[in-house]
């Protein structure tokens, strides 16, 4: 075993071994064909139901067996385009051909309605670009991508150059979000860059690159100590607005895309590595906490409050969204790519191959992933939308002698009472996304085992017998009650990441691809345009 491990780059000495892998559970990277094929069968169960009942609709409702559109003027094929690359990766030729035919003959962006700039970019533009690459240059997809991007570009015509939250595709006009007083969320403004920069590389049109990059220059210029940012920005002046700091909704993919912009351009843009390192240092210093019972690592939120003297004070809230589980894999990937001391890092990595920050990030990434898996300790085996972690000031039920509460809970959940929003599972992908990174970077079979348990729970509790999968209202109550909705990211992300988890590592290798925040694989490339800020 030691000779084989040495040949594979595995170090068995405790001195250099990082957490998250073990020689006893190392399985390598051969495909687990039966499990991989079960994931394909699940995709077909979901896709065939959508195709049967709602082909071309933006969203699918599997219980009522119908679809819906995002605006009254009609849809732009969110579900179809979001699923194209999953079909290509899985080798579903018949399903793919029918989907491509729909794109060619039915997809129409001339819709007089307000579409979310961020969602349209990551799902539809990202889906078209990934399909273009995976088909070795099917011009249909590039033409559609250029048309869509040109319709979205006016959203950047705000006072400072931040993209407005909405865009009317027919009128080619950005639209402010009235619900947020015209502000834009940090994540939405800073999670368009991979898509627009790759389109610039394909077309030699600098405008896509420059519009997306200007956003990052504004973030850099207006950054706040210590590298953390609030979740809202003002499009009039490009400045951050005092508000919550978190890795969950409206903040999450900002941190993700800092690293991925560095990776996408083949490690050539050091400014993004520096911004990523700075941000992660802030997360480590101010957000990462341990639970009071078992010492589980989690990320808290910071809420600004006005102190009696008028100063801003920060209140720490022990709350973690399911969305935050992406960050575990991001930390592990960043440790081996942005914080490596050597050009090639072993699988699994050794401590001596990483900087001190890299070794720290790796360990915290593993710890956060283990916490995310711990939140699957529910009646269904699925994690809730939001978990709160116990702190010493909580009033605990100690009527039972020796009672020790679990580290986390679903706020507002009561036996027999209506389920709070926090209790639902929406078919989200973030935990299995991080499991893929953990597995690809270690070859450790326990990450595959965890992914399979999650898939089995989805099959048991979310699958609709007549076709499709649905959200469940309460992960901690049996029998489950379904909401009539199958999110597009289930086929685009959750099942894709699961499929890759059980495939061999030559399928979309991490050294050659970055996944956008909707799991659309975009290739690493050498840029001809250089970063315009430092």
Phi, psi and omega per residue, in radians:
X1 nan -0.723 -3.114
X2 -1.146 -0.676 3.118
X3 -1.159 -0.769 3.103
X4 -1.093 -0.751 -3.141
X5 -1.087 -0.703 3.110
X6 -1.109 -0.712 3.133
X7 -1.128 -0.603 3.139
X8 -1.467 -0.057 -3.125
X9 1.483 0.365 3.129
X10 -1.685 2.254 3.113
X11 -1.776 2.200 -3.061
X12 -1.709 0.019 3.138
X13 -1.452 2.433 -3.106
X14 -1.129 -0.484 -3.071
X15 -1.084 -0.634 -3.052
X16 -1.882 -0.015 -3.070
X17 -1.411 2.314 3.066
X18 -1.627 2.737 3.083
X19 -1.147 2.785 3.063
X20 1.791 -0.049 3.109
X21 -2.636 2.717 -3.121
X22 -2.586 2.428 3.075
X23 -1.026 -0.507 -3.097
X24 -1.266 -0.415 -3.092
X25 -2.009 0.146 3.093
X26 -1.196 2.277 -3.119
X27 -2.142 -0.148 -3.101
X28 1.419 -2.830 -2.951
X29 -2.173 0.320 3.046
X30 -1.182 2.578 3.133
X31 -1.152 2.469 2.956
X32 -1.665 1.588 -2.930
X33 -1.094 -0.804 -3.137
X34 -1.039 -0.743 3.141
X35 -1.239 -0.712 3.091
X36 -1.021 -0.760 -3.125
X37 -1.192 -0.508 3.064
X38 -1.162 -0.605 3.082
X39 -1.153 -0.728 3.103
X40 -1.056 -0.755 3.123
X41 -1.063 -0.662 3.106
X42 -1.143 -0.734 3.100
X43 -1.047 -0.780 -3.131
X44 -1.109 -0.650 3.097
X45 -1.081 -0.678 3.137
X46 -1.314 -0.842 -3.056
X47 -1.168 -0.770 -3.091
X48 -1.094 -0.609 3.098
X49 -1.170 -0.784 3.097
X50 -1.079 -0.798 -3.114
X51 -1.105 -0.662 3.140
X52 -1.190 -0.725 -2.951
X53 -1.806 -0.416 -2.906
X54 -2.635 0.502 -3.048
X55 -0.933 2.184 -3.131
X56 1.669 -0.279 3.096
X57 -1.227 2.662 3.130
X58 -1.236 -0.717 -3.084
X59 -2.263 2.709 -3.075
X60 -2.111 2.467 3.131
X61 -2.112 1.710 -2.932
X62 -1.269 -0.388 -3.115
X63 -1.388 -0.796 3.080
X64 -1.459 -0.140 3.079
X65 1.033 0.897 3.045
X66 -2.603 3.016 -3.135
X67 -2.053 2.981 3.096
X68 -2.477 2.795 -3.128
X69 -1.955 2.666 -3.079
X70 -1.291 -0.515 3.116
X71 -2.345 2.803 -3.089
X72 -1.120 -0.461 -3.109
X73 -1.304 -0.130 3.134
X74 2.053 2.965 -3.020
X75 -1.720 3.117 3.100
X76 -2.222 0.549 2.996
X77 1.130 0.644 -3.131
X78 -0.829 -0.917 -3.046
X79 -1.178 -0.683 -3.123
X80 -1.119 -0.960 -3.050
X81 -1.182 -0.607 3.127
X82 -1.131 -0.395 -3.048
X83 -1.762 -0.160 -3.040
X84 -0.964 -0.889 -3.038
X85 -1.238 -0.475 3.055
X86 -1.102 -0.746 3.089
X87 -1.095 -0.733 3.139
X88 -1.112 -0.752 -3.125
X89 -1.160 -0.681 -3.120
X90 -1.407 -0.135 -3.141
X91 1.287 0.526 3.141
X92 -1.555 1.385 -2.970
X93 -1.126 -0.771 -3.095
X94 -1.146 -0.817 3.121
X95 -1.080 -0.719 -3.133
X96 -1.116 -0.758 -3.117
X97 -1.053 -0.703 3.123
X98 -1.177 -0.666 3.114
X99 -1.161 -0.737 3.114
X100 -1.084 -0.701 3.115
X101 -1.046 -0.691 3.108
X102 -1.123 -0.755 3.112
X103 -1.042 -0.740 -3.078
X104 -1.195 -0.662 -2.985
X105 -1.855 -0.358 -3.001
X106 -2.102 -0.448 -3.037
X107 -1.173 2.151 -3.054
X108 -2.393 2.078 -3.137
X109 -1.589 -0.039 -3.103
X110 -1.434 1.140 -3.073
X111 -1.953 2.126 -3.114
X112 -1.468 1.410 -3.135
X113 -2.885 2.867 -3.079
X114 -1.651 2.036 3.121
X115 -1.878 2.561 3.100
X116 -1.167 2.158 -3.069
X117 -1.041 -0.821 -3.111
X118 -1.119 -0.916 -3.094
X119 -1.106 -0.691 3.128
X120 -1.116 -0.654 -3.133
X121 -1.234 -0.879 -3.026
X122 -1.265 -0.576 -3.066
X123 -1.565 -0.876 -3.002
X124 -1.572 -0.940 3.094
X125 -1.073 -0.789 3.107
X126 -1.071 -0.710 3.122
X127 -1.129 -0.716 3.116
X128 -1.136 -0.737 -3.125
X129 -1.167 -0.715 3.102
X130 -1.135 -0.723 3.111
X131 -1.103 -0.699 3.091
X132 -1.026 -0.799 -3.126
X133 -1.187 -0.793 -3.054
X134 -1.240 -0.330 3.074
X135 -1.673 0.216 -3.126
X136 1.013 0.643 2.961
X137 1.720 0.693 3.042
X138 -1.166 1.962 -3.007
X139 -1.061 -0.457 3.105
X140 -0.912 -0.793 -3.049
X141 -1.261 -0.664 3.116
X142 -1.185 -0.708 3.103
X143 -1.061 -0.777 3.122
X144 -1.139 -0.667 -3.138
X145 -1.133 -0.751 3.120
X146 -1.105 -0.766 3.131
X147 -1.059 -0.807 -3.124
X148 -1.127 -0.796 -3.123
X149 -1.059 -0.695 3.123
X150 -1.143 -0.547 3.087
X151 -1.331 -0.466 -3.133
X152 -1.479 -0.524 -3.056
X153 -0.877 -0.675 3.129
X154 -1.035 -0.307 3.068
X155 -1.075 -0.419 3.137
X156 -1.392 -0.083 -3.090
X157 -1.444 0.901 3.029
X158 -1.647 3.132 -3.106
X159 -1.031 -0.690 -3.070
X160 -1.785 -0.259 -3.088
X161 1.812 0.046 3.010
X162 -1.311 2.487 3.125
X163 -1.247 2.322 3.035
X164 -1.175 2.745 -2.995
X165 -1.150 -0.527 -3.071
X166 -2.187 2.776 3.078
X167 -2.511 2.349 3.021
X168 -1.563 1.940 -3.000
X169 -1.217 -0.599 3.138
X170 -1.267 -0.740 -3.101
X171 -1.499 -0.167 -3.121
X172 0.927 1.006 -3.094
X173 -2.471 2.357 3.037
X174 -1.279 2.616 -3.099
X175 -2.341 2.210 3.137
X176 -1.246 2.636 3.129
X177 -1.507 1.853 -3.115
X178 -1.140 -0.520 -3.104
X179 -1.137 -0.419 -3.136
X180 -2.026 0.539 3.092
X181 0.968 0.548 3.106
X182 1.453 -0.056 3.115
X183 -1.279 2.793 3.050
X184 -2.045 2.534 3.125
X185 -1.347 2.545 -3.108
X186 -1.035 -0.771 -3.114
X187 -1.086 -0.747 -3.083
X188 -1.172 -0.633 -3.137
X189 -1.280 -0.491 -3.023
X190 -1.903 0.337 3.136
X191 -2.229 0.752 3.049
X192 -2.152 -0.091 -2.891
X193 -1.284 -0.727 -3.132
X194 -1.029 -0.726 -3.063
X195 -1.223 -0.856 -3.090
X196 -1.230 -0.585 3.127
X197 -1.238 -0.673 3.093
X198 -1.169 -0.669 3.090
X199 -1.098 -0.677 3.075
X200 -1.080 -0.706 3.122
X201 -1.129 -0.595 -3.124
X202 -1.332 -0.569 -2.999
X203 -1.864 -0.199 -3.026
X204 1.063 0.459 3.073
X205 -1.782 1.860 -3.040
X206 -1.128 -0.395 -3.024
X207 -1.043 -0.616 3.140
X208 -1.139 -0.750 3.137
X209 -1.134 -0.856 -3.017
X210 -1.174 -0.673 3.124
X211 -1.114 -0.771 -3.132
X212 -1.216 -0.656 -3.097
X213 -1.245 -0.546 3.137
X214 -1.033 -0.603 3.094
X215 -1.036 -0.785 -3.106
X216 -1.196 -0.582 3.081
X217 -1.130 -0.675 3.080
X218 -1.125 -0.736 3.112
X219 -1.067 -0.779 -3.134
X220 -1.089 -0.754 -3.081
X221 -1.212 -0.534 -3.055
X222 -1.872 0.274 -3.080
X223 -1.026 2.691 -3.141
X224 -2.012 2.542 3.034
X225 -1.213 2.418 0.105
X226 -1.883 0.988 3.121
X227 1.669 -0.163 3.090
X228 -1.543 2.702 -3.104
X229 -2.312 2.554 3.008
X230 -1.176 2.967 -3.013
X231 -1.596 0.081 3.100
X232 -2.329 2.591 3.057
X233 -2.281 2.718 3.120
X234 -1.717 2.020 -3.096
X235 -1.199 -0.245 3.140
X236 -1.273 -0.669 -3.097
X237 -2.190 -0.059 3.093
X238 1.365 0.162 -3.096
X239 -1.648 2.727 3.039
X240 -1.292 2.616 3.115
X241 -1.899 2.352 -3.129
X242 -0.969 2.215 -3.108
X243 -3.071 -3.028 -3.107
X244 -1.033 2.630 3.012
X245 -2.047 2.125 -3.110
X246 -2.796 2.880 3.073
X247 -1.716 0.042 3.130
X248 -1.557 -2.553 -3.020
X249 -0.979 2.442 3.132
X250 1.279 -0.031 3.069
X251 -2.208 -0.450 -2.892
X252 -0.937 -1.072 -2.949
X253 -1.314 -0.161 2.963
X254 -0.988 -0.830 -3.122
X255 -1.200 -0.659 3.122
X256 -1.073 -0.800 -3.046
X257 -1.351 -0.338 3.005
X258 -1.023 -0.860 3.120
X259 -1.177 -0.774 -2.994
X260 -1.256 -0.457 3.025
X261 -1.169 -0.622 3.063
X262 -1.152 -0.743 -3.129
X263 -1.248 -0.685 -3.059
X264 -1.030 -0.669 -3.102
X265 -1.683 0.562 3.017
X266 0.976 0.773 3.052
X267 1.094 0.437 -3.045
X268 -1.620 -0.242 -3.069
X269 -1.950 1.552 -3.052
X270 -1.088 -0.403 -3.129
X271 -1.072 -0.604 -3.140
X272 -1.326 -0.596 3.021
X273 -1.082 -0.754 -3.130
X274 -1.142 -0.721 3.115
X275 -1.145 -0.680 3.098
X276 -1.119 -0.836 -3.117
X277 -1.065 -0.722 3.135
X278 -1.101 -0.778 -3.134
X279 -1.141 -0.753 -3.124
X280 -1.144 -0.625 3.085
X281 -1.055 -0.724 3.090
X282 -1.106 -0.712 3.097
X283 -1.074 -0.806 -3.122
X284 -1.094 -0.693 -3.057
X285 -1.331 -0.571 -2.926
X286 -2.143 -0.361 -3.049
X287 -1.915 -0.577 -3.069
X288 -1.257 2.226 -3.122
X289 -2.325 2.950 3.034
X290 -2.052 2.469 3.115
X291 -1.243 2.738 -2.961
X292 -1.391 -0.365 -3.069
X293 -1.676 -0.951 -3.054
X294 -1.924 -0.022 3.124
X295 1.268 0.526 3.097
X296 -1.211 2.413 3.077
X297 -1.407 2.370 3.042
X298 -2.599 2.943 3.085
X299 -1.918 2.246 3.131
X300 -1.560 3.136 3.046
X301 -2.058 2.649 3.073
X302 -1.966 2.203 -3.122
X303 -2.011 2.158 3.137
X304 -1.320 2.416 3.089
X305 -2.413 2.578 -3.133
X306 -1.445 2.070 3.131
X307 -1.331 2.853 -3.117
X308 -0.940 -0.603 -3.129
X309 -1.423 0.027 -3.139
X310 1.687 -0.212 3.139
X311 -1.334 2.789 3.074
X312 -1.512 2.217 3.031
X313 -2.012 2.707 -3.080
X314 -1.972 2.170 3.092
X315 -1.736 2.254 -3.115
X316 -1.568 2.259 -3.118
X317 -2.017 2.139 -3.075
X318 -1.412 1.111 -3.017
X319 -2.224 2.333 3.128
X320 -2.340 2.128 3.061
X321 -1.245 2.667 2.979
X322 -0.956 -0.633 -3.132
X323 -0.943 -0.539 -3.061
X324 -1.146 -0.314 -3.080
X325 -1.136 -0.247 3.006
X326 -1.075 -0.537 -2.953
X327 -1.189 -0.447 3.107
X328 -1.053 -0.894 3.126
X329 -1.171 -0.625 3.093
X330 -1.052 -0.774 3.119
X331 -1.080 -0.732 -3.128
X332 -1.174 -0.732 3.096
X333 -1.144 -0.778 3.131
X334 -1.097 -0.623 3.119
X335 -1.064 -0.663 -3.063
X336 -1.556 -0.286 -3.106
X337 -1.977 -0.748 -3.109
X338 -1.605 -0.411 -3.061
X339 -2.160 0.642 3.110
X340 -1.678 2.537 3.086
X341 -1.577 -0.260 -3.106
X342 -2.155 2.767 -3.139
X343 -1.155 -0.622 3.137
X344 -2.118 2.192 -3.127
X345 -1.796 2.403 -3.120
X346 -1.129 2.851 3.056
X347 -2.110 1.921 -0.090
X348 -1.272 2.845 -3.090
X349 -1.202 2.683 3.046
X350 -1.793 2.644 -3.129
X351 -0.992 -0.717 -3.065
X352 -1.220 -0.173 3.105
X353 -1.559 -0.137 -3.066
X354 -2.055 2.646 2.979
X355 -1.155 2.953 3.081
X356 -1.019 -0.710 3.109
X357 -1.139 -0.656 3.123
X358 -1.137 -0.766 3.117
X359 -1.115 -0.685 3.081
X360 -1.099 -0.829 -3.108
X361 -1.110 -0.679 3.112
X362 -1.049 -0.855 -3.093
X363 -1.096 -0.726 3.132
X364 -1.204 -0.662 3.081
X365 -1.034 -0.796 3.100
X366 -1.088 -0.749 -3.139
X367 -1.113 -0.730 3.108
X368 -1.131 -0.672 3.117
X369 -1.135 -0.712 3.095
X370 -1.100 -0.622 3.078
X371 -1.159 -0.765 3.111
X372 -1.030 -0.689 3.089
X373 -1.178 -0.597 3.113
X374 -1.118 -0.537 3.130
X375 -1.296 -0.080 2.997
X376 -1.476 0.021 3.107
X377 -1.380 1.278 -3.125
X378 -2.287 3.105 3.126
X379 -1.068 -0.522 -3.117
X380 -1.701 -0.238 -3.020
X381 1.391 0.215 3.120
X382 -2.039 2.589 -3.062
X383 -1.554 2.628 3.141
X384 -1.370 2.897 3.109
X385 -1.066 -0.665 -3.137
X386 -2.445 2.341 3.058
X387 -2.040 2.378 3.006
X388 -1.834 2.504 -3.112
X389 -1.891 2.467 -3.067
X390 -1.257 2.474 3.079
X391 -2.198 2.836 -3.025
X392 -0.986 -0.483 -3.099
X393 -1.374 -0.135 3.125
X394 -1.139 2.514 3.013
X395 -1.503 2.068 -3.046
X396 -1.873 2.494 3.099
X397 -1.320 1.878 -3.101
X398 -2.033 0.472 -3.124
X399 -1.138 -0.542 -3.139
X400 -1.527 2.177 3.131
X401 -0.990 2.367 3.126
X402 1.323 0.183 -3.100
X403 -1.138 2.238 3.056
X404 -2.215 1.953 -3.105
X405 -1.215 2.642 3.047
X406 -1.219 2.843 -2.975
X407 -1.156 -0.451 -3.015
X408 -2.325 2.885 -3.129
X409 -2.680 2.881 3.070
X410 -1.705 1.996 -3.049
X411 -1.125 2.271 3.096
X412 1.507 -0.052 -3.126
X413 -1.375 2.284 3.106
X414 -2.413 2.414 3.102
X415 -0.964 2.252 3.097
X416 1.422 -0.149 -3.135
X417 -1.630 2.796 3.069
X418 -1.006 2.483 -3.081
X419 -1.251 2.327 3.026
X420 -1.256 2.857 -3.133
X421 -0.985 -0.659 -3.076
X422 -1.032 -0.370 -2.995
X423 -1.452 -0.149 -2.994
X424 -1.405 2.763 2.957
X425 -2.117 2.125 -2.988
X426 -1.821 0.425 -3.111
X427 1.205 0.485 -3.044
X428 -1.210 2.691 -3.041
X429 -1.792 -0.138 -2.830
X430 -1.071 -0.649 3.135
X431 -1.193 -0.773 -3.132
X432 -1.237 -0.462 3.015
X433 -1.036 -0.857 3.135
X434 -1.190 -0.568 3.068
X435 -1.083 -0.656 3.095
X436 -1.079 -0.821 3.127
X437 -1.090 -0.776 -3.138
X438 -1.047 -0.739 -3.131
X439 -1.206 -0.812 -3.117
X440 -1.110 -0.465 -3.104
X441 -1.638 -0.105 -3.120
X442 -2.280 -0.492 -2.999
X443 1.212 0.306 -3.064
X444 -1.525 2.152 -3.049
X445 -1.158 -0.330 -3.108
X446 -1.167 -0.453 3.090
X447 -1.266 -0.631 3.023
X448 -1.122 -0.730 -3.141
X449 -1.033 -0.724 3.131
X450 -1.135 -0.712 3.107
X451 -1.106 -0.642 3.137
X452 -1.192 -0.661 3.100
X453 -1.087 -0.697 3.117
X454 -1.154 -0.755 3.127
X455 -1.078 -0.757 3.122
X456 -1.062 -0.656 3.111
X457 -1.163 -0.684 3.080
X458 -1.094 -0.787 3.141
X459 -1.059 -0.717 -3.069
X460 -1.292 -0.656 -2.945
X461 -1.946 -0.361 -3.061
X462 -1.888 -0.271 -3.068
X463 -1.283 2.316 3.070
X464 -1.736 2.191 -2.970
X465 -1.052 -0.564 -3.117
X466 -1.434 -0.091 3.105
X467 2.319 2.455 3.114
X468 1.524 3.094 3.128
X469 -2.330 2.710 -3.044
X470 -2.409 2.671 2.973
X471 -1.002 2.547 2.971
X472 -1.966 2.510 -3.034
X473 -1.300 -0.567 -3.041
X474 -2.498 1.970 -3.100
X475 -1.268 -0.224 -3.050
X476 -1.967 0.490 3.119
X477 -2.461 2.361 3.077
X478 -2.163 2.507 -0.101
X479 -1.216 2.765 -3.060
X480 -1.331 2.709 3.010
X481 -2.015 2.279 -3.047
X482 -1.691 2.588 2.870
X483 -1.719 2.466 -3.010
X484 -1.420 1.173 3.139
X485 -2.742 2.319 3.012
X486 -2.024 1.886 -3.122
X487 -1.104 2.549 -3.135
X488 -1.108 -0.479 -3.097
X489 -1.241 -0.185 3.078
X490 -1.111 -0.803 3.125
X491 -1.420 -0.558 -3.111
X492 -1.337 -0.683 -3.022
X493 -1.985 -1.083 -2.973
X494 -0.988 -0.911 -3.115
X495 -1.266 -0.537 3.095
X496 -1.159 -0.815 3.123
X497 -1.110 -0.682 3.088
X498 -1.120 -0.746 3.104
X499 -1.043 -0.782 3.135
X500 -1.177 -0.572 3.106
X501 -1.048 -0.590 -3.100
X502 -1.813 0.135 3.029
X503 -1.641 2.970 3.036
X504 -1.370 2.842 -2.960
X505 -1.383 0.063 3.017
X506 -1.442 -0.181 3.092
X507 -1.474 1.917 -3.115
X508 0.923 1.123 -3.133
X509 -1.072 2.508 -3.079
X510 -1.138 -0.383 3.122
X511 -1.321 -0.259 -3.053
X512 -2.019 -0.195 -3.064
X513 -2.375 2.633 2.840
X514 -2.073 2.526 3.074
X515 -1.697 2.251 3.031
X516 -1.207 3.094 -3.000
X517 -1.254 -0.079 3.022
X518 -1.869 0.272 3.096
X519 1.206 0.381 3.040
X520 -1.484 2.104 -3.076
X521 -1.324 2.190 3.087
X522 -2.077 2.418 -3.037
X523 -1.325 2.588 2.950
X524 -1.185 2.414 -3.134
X525 -2.507 2.831 3.069
X526 -1.592 2.009 -3.060
X527 -1.307 2.570 3.012
X528 -1.744 -0.213 3.065
X529 -1.790 2.382 -3.117
X530 -1.780 2.661 -3.131
X531 -1.020 2.347 -3.075
X532 -1.633 0.225 3.121
X533 -2.616 2.848 3.131
X534 -2.289 nan nan
